[in-house]
Amino acid sequence: MGESGDMAPGGAPVIVVPEPRIRELPLEFRGSGAEYFRIWIVNLLLSMVTLGIYSAWAKVRRLRYFHGSTWLDGSAFGYHASPVSILKGRLIAAALFLAYAFGERVSPLLSVAAALVFLTLLPWIVVRSRAFQLANTSYRNLRFGFDRCYRQMAWLYYGGGLLVAVTLGIALPWWMARRYTILVGNSRFGASRFEAGFHTGQFYRMYTKISLVALLAVTVVVLVMVAIVATGAGSSAAEPDPVVVMRMVVAAYVVVLPAMLFVSAWAQAMVMNAVYNGTCIGHVQLRSALRVWPLYRLYLGNLVAIVLTLGMFVPWARVRLARYRASTLTVLAHGSLDSFFAGQGDAGSALGGEIGDFFDVDLGF
């Protein structure tokens, strides 16, 4: 008998299949600052001793630790990149950068050629970097992946970039929405594709609020600087008052940096919440609850601790940030996560990934 007791024509009982229960699965970060400090200090020392060559192995060790310390539904994530592949990519990326930075000393054409090569390859670099990052990330022995979307990325960076420049930045929210749509929409977990559910209007509202917060922060900084200068208005222009100079230096640390961190925390919380909350994969939906003030306090506390410890607090700062970000992210699953099945993955390109990292091309979330 079905739960409702209904009967189908002919007297057959109606079997009611219950809807899959929605499971809220919080992300957990189980690493510790002391644990990561041992990895970090060895990475730092060996990278210095080997003149940066060990940095490829250091990157793999760091990412394996952070992936392996991130847990979901009783299983940790994995990272599988080869340090040798990363090193090869970095060497080529470094050669391209050096040709651009110092090419003018040999020939101005060499520097221009290096810049043109980079701009020409930019869509390929972004796509291959994203593919490399995801293809080397796994969960329950199932790899993530990223489909090749060179045309989409070329239009975004060439056509979209030109539109942003022509509109003096007015089209930037559209560009960001389109960028995240491409990055999310072409990502996979096994054979299951991610879906992006955010839209341009949402990004325009967000960036309007972010711009207003940034304007307020700049106004506060300017007022503080004007007030400091006004206190030394009687000093000679040729010989500025050392007290005023010292006050401005102090203000730069006490006012400017906290203001910049607040704007950064506000922007990150709004954008990341929009992107994660608009992302789903099959019957799995992501939920992000980043909050501005906790994130800001974390940024500010980490900065102060890093300065007071002359940089030795960096491992704890990274762990604290990873733990907070994980604690604000929840996976809503209709049924079991084991329903995903593996598809043909794309190994991506370490070269694309390392050129992207070297030139600070922002690719991930």
PALUM-398229 format. One record per residue (C-alpha): residue in one letter; x, y, z negated; residue number from 1. Coordinates in steps of 0.2 Angstrom, whole numbers. Layout:
// residues N
[pt "a", [X, Y, Z], NUM]
...
//
This chain:
// residues 365
[pt "m", [0, 0, 0], 1]
[pt "g", [6, 18, 3], 2]
[pt "e", [8, 30, -11], 3]
[pt "s", [-8, 39, -5], 4]
[pt "g", [-18, 23, -3], 5]
[pt "d", [-23, 28, 15], 6]
[pt "m", [-28, 14, 28], 7]
[pt "a", [-24, 15, 46], 8]
[pt "p", [-37, 10, 59], 9]
[pt "g", [-39, -9, 58], 10]
[pt "g", [-36, -10, 39], 11]
[pt "a", [-17, -9, 40], 12]
[pt "p", [-10, 0, 25], 13]
[pt "v", [-1, 17, 29], 14]
[pt "i", [17, 16, 23], 15]
[pt "v", [22, 33, 17], 16]
[pt "v", [41, 36, 19], 17]
[pt "p", [47, 49, 6], 18]
[pt "e", [57, 64, 11], 19]
[pt "p", [75, 63, 7], 20]
[pt "r", [79, 71, -9], 21]
[pt "i", [90, 87, -8], 22]
[pt "r", [106, 84, -18], 23]
[pt "e", [115, 100, -24], 24]
[pt "l", [134, 95, -23], 25]
[pt "p", [145, 108, -31], 26]
[pt "l", [163, 110, -24], 27]
[pt "e", [176, 107, -37], 28]
[pt "f", [195, 113, -38], 29]
[pt "r", [204, 102, -50], 30]
[pt "g", [222, 108, -48], 31]
[pt "s", [231, 118, -62], 32]
[pt "g", [244, 132, -62], 33]
[pt "a", [257, 122, -71], 34]
[pt "e", [256, 108, -58], 35]
[pt "y", [256, 119, -43], 36]
[pt "f", [271, 129, -51], 37]
[pt "r", [282, 114, -49], 38]
[pt "i", [278, 113, -31], 39]
[pt "w", [279, 131, -28], 40]
[pt "i", [296, 134, -36], 41]
[pt "v", [304, 119, -27], 42]
[pt "n", [296, 125, -10], 43]
[pt "l", [303, 143, -13], 44]
[pt "l", [321, 137, -18], 45]
[pt "l", [323, 125, -4], 46]
[pt "s", [316, 137, 9], 47]
[pt "m", [329, 150, 3], 48]
[pt "v", [343, 137, 3], 49]
[pt "t", [339, 131, 21], 50]
[pt "l", [336, 149, 28], 51]
[pt "g", [317, 145, 30], 52]
[pt "i", [319, 129, 39], 53]
[pt "y", [311, 120, 24], 54]
[pt "s", [296, 132, 25], 55]
[pt "a", [287, 119, 37], 56]
[pt "w", [288, 106, 24], 57]
[pt "a", [283, 118, 10], 58]
[pt "k", [267, 123, 20], 59]
[pt "v", [262, 105, 21], 60]
[pt "r", [265, 101, 3], 61]
[pt "r", [255, 117, -2], 62]
[pt "l", [241, 112, 9], 63]
[pt "r", [241, 94, 4], 64]
[pt "y", [240, 99, -14], 65]
[pt "f", [226, 112, -12], 66]
[pt "h", [216, 100, -1], 67]
[pt "g", [219, 85, -12], 68]
[pt "s", [213, 96, -27], 69]
[pt "t", [197, 100, -19], 70]
[pt "w", [183, 88, -23], 71]
[pt "l", [165, 85, -16], 72]
[pt "d", [154, 72, -22], 73]
[pt "g", [167, 61, -30], 74]
[pt "s", [180, 62, -15], 75]
[pt "a", [194, 74, -12], 76]
[pt "f", [199, 82, 5], 77]
[pt "g", [215, 77, 14], 78]
[pt "y", [228, 86, 24], 79]
[pt "h", [238, 77, 37], 80]
[pt "a", [249, 89, 47], 81]
[pt "s", [267, 84, 52], 82]
[pt "p", [280, 96, 45], 83]
[pt "v", [291, 93, 61], 84]
[pt "s", [277, 98, 72], 85]
[pt "i", [274, 114, 62], 86]
[pt "l", [293, 118, 62], 87]
[pt "k", [294, 116, 81], 88]
[pt "g", [279, 128, 83], 89]
[pt "r", [287, 141, 71], 90]
[pt "l", [304, 141, 80], 91]
[pt "i", [295, 145, 97], 92]
[pt "a", [284, 158, 88], 93]
[pt "a", [300, 166, 80], 94]
[pt "a", [308, 166, 97], 95]
[pt "l", [294, 175, 104], 96]
[pt "f", [293, 188, 90], 97]
[pt "l", [312, 191, 91], 98]
[pt "a", [310, 194, 109], 99]
[pt "y", [297, 207, 106], 100]
[pt "a", [305, 215, 91], 101]
[pt "f", [323, 217, 97], 102]
[pt "g", [320, 215, 116], 103]
[pt "e", [322, 234, 118], 104]
[pt "r", [340, 233, 113], 105]
[pt "v", [344, 221, 128], 106]
[pt "s", [331, 228, 140], 107]
[pt "p", [314, 237, 138], 108]
[pt "l", [306, 224, 150], 109]
[pt "l", [310, 210, 138], 110]
[pt "s", [300, 217, 124], 111]
[pt "v", [285, 221, 136], 112]
[pt "a", [286, 204, 143], 113]
[pt "a", [285, 196, 126], 114]
[pt "a", [270, 207, 121], 115]
[pt "l", [261, 202, 138], 116]
[pt "v", [265, 184, 135], 117]
[pt "f", [257, 185, 118], 118]
[pt "l", [242, 194, 123], 119]
[pt "t", [240, 182, 138], 120]
[pt "l", [241, 167, 127], 121]
[pt "l", [230, 174, 112], 122]
[pt "p", [214, 165, 116], 123]
[pt "w", [224, 149, 118], 124]
[pt "i", [233, 152, 102], 125]
[pt "v", [217, 155, 92], 126]
[pt "v", [208, 140, 99], 127]
[pt "r", [223, 128, 97], 128]
[pt "s", [227, 135, 80], 129]
[pt "r", [209, 132, 74], 130]
[pt "a", [209, 114, 82], 131]
[pt "f", [226, 110, 73], 132]
[pt "q", [220, 116, 56], 133]
[pt "l", [203, 106, 57], 134]
[pt "a", [210, 90, 66], 135]
[pt "n", [222, 88, 51], 136]
[pt "t", [209, 90, 38], 137]
[pt "s", [199, 76, 32], 138]
[pt "y", [185, 71, 20], 139]
[pt "r", [182, 52, 16], 140]
[pt "n", [194, 47, 30], 141]
[pt "l", [184, 57, 43], 142]
[pt "r", [193, 71, 52], 143]
[pt "f", [186, 88, 56], 144]
[pt "g", [188, 95, 74], 145]
[pt "f", [186, 110, 85], 146]
[pt "d", [181, 110, 103], 147]
[pt "r", [190, 119, 116], 148]
[pt "c", [181, 136, 120], 149]
[pt "y", [195, 146, 129], 150]
[pt "r", [182, 155, 140], 151]
[pt "q", [172, 161, 125], 152]
[pt "m", [188, 166, 115], 153]
[pt "a", [195, 175, 131], 154]
[pt "w", [179, 185, 133], 155]
[pt "l", [179, 189, 114], 156]
[pt "y", [197, 195, 113], 157]
[pt "y", [198, 204, 130], 158]
[pt "g", [180, 209, 135], 159]
[pt "g", [174, 211, 117], 160]
[pt "g", [190, 219, 111], 161]
[pt "l", [189, 232, 125], 162]
[pt "l", [171, 236, 120], 163]
[pt "v", [176, 239, 102], 164]
[pt "a", [189, 251, 108], 165]
[pt "v", [178, 260, 119], 166]
[pt "t", [164, 262, 106], 167]
[pt "l", [177, 268, 93], 168]
[pt "g", [174, 253, 82], 169]
[pt "i", [155, 254, 83], 170]
[pt "a", [154, 237, 91], 171]
[pt "l", [165, 229, 77], 172]
[pt "p", [151, 221, 67], 173]
[pt "w", [145, 213, 84], 174]
[pt "w", [163, 207, 87], 175]
[pt "m", [164, 200, 70], 176]
[pt "a", [147, 191, 71], 177]
[pt "r", [152, 184, 88], 178]
[pt "r", [169, 178, 82], 179]
[pt "y", [162, 169, 67], 180]
[pt "t", [148, 161, 78], 181]
[pt "i", [161, 154, 90], 182]
[pt "l", [173, 148, 76], 183]
[pt "v", [158, 139, 67], 184]
[pt "g", [148, 133, 82], 185]
[pt "n", [163, 124, 90], 186]
[pt "s", [168, 116, 74], 187]
[pt "r", [164, 97, 70], 188]
[pt "f", [165, 85, 56], 189]
[pt "g", [167, 68, 66], 190]
[pt "a", [154, 69, 79], 191]
[pt "s", [143, 81, 70], 192]
[pt "r", [144, 99, 76], 193]
[pt "f", [142, 114, 64], 194]
[pt "e", [128, 127, 67], 195]
[pt "a", [130, 145, 65], 196]
[pt "g", [114, 154, 59], 197]
[pt "f", [119, 172, 56], 198]
[pt "h", [115, 186, 68], 199]
[pt "t", [122, 203, 73], 200]
[pt "g", [110, 214, 64], 201]
[pt "q", [115, 205, 48], 202]
[pt "f", [133, 210, 51], 203]
[pt "y", [129, 228, 55], 204]
[pt "r", [120, 230, 38], 205]
[pt "m", [135, 222, 29], 206]
[pt "y", [148, 233, 37], 207]
[pt "t", [137, 248, 34], 208]
[pt "k", [137, 245, 16], 209]
[pt "i", [156, 240, 16], 210]
[pt "s", [160, 257, 25], 211]
[pt "l", [150, 267, 12], 212]
[pt "v", [159, 258, -2], 213]
[pt "a", [176, 261, 6], 214]
[pt "l", [171, 279, 9], 215]
[pt "l", [167, 281, -10], 216]
[pt "a", [184, 273, -15], 217]
[pt "v", [193, 285, -3], 218]
[pt "t", [184, 300, -10], 219]
[pt "v", [189, 295, -28], 220]
[pt "v", [207, 292, -23], 221]
[pt "v", [208, 309, -14], 222]
[pt "l", [200, 318, -29], 223]
[pt "v", [212, 311, -41], 224]
[pt "m", [227, 316, -30], 225]
[pt "v", [220, 333, -28], 226]
[pt "a", [218, 335, -47], 227]
[pt "i", [236, 329, -49], 228]
[pt "v", [243, 341, -36], 229]
[pt "a", [233, 355, -44], 230]
[pt "t", [242, 353, -60], 231]
[pt "g", [258, 357, -52], 232]
[pt "a", [253, 371, -41], 233]
[pt "g", [265, 383, -49], 234]
[pt "s", [280, 373, -44], 235]
[pt "s", [291, 377, -29], 236]
[pt "a", [287, 369, -12], 237]
[pt "a", [305, 367, -9], 238]
[pt "e", [308, 358, -26], 239]
[pt "p", [292, 348, -31], 240]
[pt "d", [289, 346, -49], 241]
[pt "p", [296, 329, -54], 242]
[pt "v", [282, 327, -66], 243]
[pt "v", [269, 329, -52], 244]
[pt "v", [278, 317, -41], 245]
[pt "m", [279, 304, -56], 246]
[pt "r", [260, 306, -59], 247]
[pt "m", [256, 303, -40], 248]
[pt "v", [267, 287, -41], 249]
[pt "v", [258, 281, -56], 250]
[pt "a", [241, 286, -48], 251]
[pt "a", [245, 276, -33], 252]
[pt "y", [246, 260, -44], 253]
[pt "v", [233, 264, -56], 254]
[pt "v", [220, 271, -44], 255]
[pt "v", [224, 267, -26], 256]
[pt "l", [228, 248, -28], 257]
[pt "p", [212, 245, -39], 258]
[pt "a", [201, 255, -27], 259]
[pt "m", [208, 245, -12], 260]
[pt "l", [206, 228, -22], 261]
[pt "f", [188, 233, -25], 262]
[pt "v", [184, 237, -7], 263]
[pt "s", [192, 220, -2], 264]
[pt "a", [182, 210, -15], 265]
[pt "w", [166, 219, -9], 266]
[pt "a", [169, 215, 9], 267]
[pt "q", [175, 197, 6], 268]
[pt "a", [160, 193, -5], 269]
[pt "m", [148, 200, 7], 270]
[pt "v", [155, 192, 23], 271]
[pt "m", [159, 175, 16], 272]
[pt "n", [142, 173, 8], 273]
[pt "a", [134, 178, 25], 274]
[pt "v", [145, 166, 35], 275]
[pt "y", [144, 151, 23], 276]
[pt "n", [125, 153, 20], 277]
[pt "g", [122, 154, 38], 278]
[pt "t", [132, 137, 41], 279]
[pt "c", [125, 120, 42], 280]
[pt "i", [130, 103, 49], 281]
[pt "g", [116, 91, 53], 282]
[pt "h", [106, 89, 37], 283]
[pt "v", [119, 97, 26], 284]
[pt "q", [118, 116, 22], 285]
[pt "l", [131, 127, 13], 286]
[pt "r", [127, 139, -1], 287]
[pt "s", [139, 152, -6], 288]
[pt "a", [137, 163, -22], 289]
[pt "l", [153, 174, -22], 290]
[pt "r", [150, 189, -33], 291]
[pt "v", [159, 206, -31], 292]
[pt "w", [164, 210, -50], 293]
[pt "p", [170, 192, -54], 294]
[pt "l", [180, 192, -38], 295]
[pt "y", [187, 210, -42], 296]
[pt "r", [192, 206, -60], 297]
[pt "l", [201, 190, -53], 298]
[pt "y", [210, 200, -40], 299]
[pt "l", [215, 214, -52], 300]
[pt "g", [220, 202, -66], 301]
[pt "n", [231, 192, -54], 302]
[pt "l", [239, 207, -48], 303]
[pt "v", [243, 214, -65], 304]
[pt "a", [250, 197, -71], 305]
[pt "i", [261, 195, -55], 306]
[pt "v", [268, 212, -57], 307]
[pt "l", [272, 209, -76], 308]
[pt "t", [280, 192, -73], 309]
[pt "l", [290, 198, -58], 310]
[pt "g", [280, 186, -46], 311]
[pt "m", [281, 170, -56], 312]
[pt "f", [262, 171, -59], 313]
[pt "v", [259, 168, -41], 314]
[pt "p", [255, 149, -43], 315]
[pt "w", [243, 152, -56], 316]
[pt "a", [235, 167, -46], 317]
[pt "r", [232, 155, -31], 318]
[pt "v", [225, 141, -42], 319]
[pt "r", [213, 153, -51], 320]
[pt "l", [207, 160, -35], 321]
[pt "a", [204, 143, -27], 322]
[pt "r", [195, 137, -43], 323]
[pt "y", [183, 152, -42], 324]
[pt "r", [180, 151, -24], 325]
[pt "a", [176, 132, -25], 326]
[pt "s", [165, 135, -40], 327]
[pt "t", [154, 147, -30], 328]
[pt "l", [151, 135, -15], 329]
[pt "t", [138, 122, -15], 330]
[pt "v", [133, 109, -2], 331]
[pt "l", [115, 105, -1], 332]
[pt "a", [113, 88, 7], 333]
[pt "h", [97, 79, 12], 334]
[pt "g", [102, 61, 8], 335]
[pt "s", [119, 54, 8], 336]
[pt "l", [135, 62, 15], 337]
[pt "d", [140, 45, 22], 338]
[pt "s", [128, 46, 36], 339]
[pt "f", [141, 56, 47], 340]
[pt "f", [151, 45, 59], 341]
[pt "a", [168, 48, 67], 342]
[pt "g", [169, 55, 85], 343]
[pt "q", [184, 57, 96], 344]
[pt "g", [195, 71, 88], 345]
[pt "d", [206, 83, 96], 346]
[pt "a", [223, 84, 88], 347]
[pt "g", [226, 102, 92], 348]
[pt "s", [242, 111, 94], 349]
[pt "a", [255, 114, 80], 350]
[pt "l", [262, 128, 91], 351]
[pt "g", [246, 137, 93], 352]
[pt "g", [244, 136, 74], 353]
[pt "e", [261, 142, 70], 354]
[pt "i", [261, 156, 82], 355]
[pt "g", [244, 161, 75], 356]
[pt "d", [251, 161, 57], 357]
[pt "f", [267, 170, 62], 358]
[pt "f", [258, 185, 70], 359]
[pt "d", [245, 185, 56], 360]
[pt "v", [231, 181, 68], 361]
[pt "d", [216, 178, 55], 362]
[pt "l", [208, 162, 60], 363]
[pt "g", [200, 153, 45], 364]
[pt "f", [187, 158, 32], 365]
//
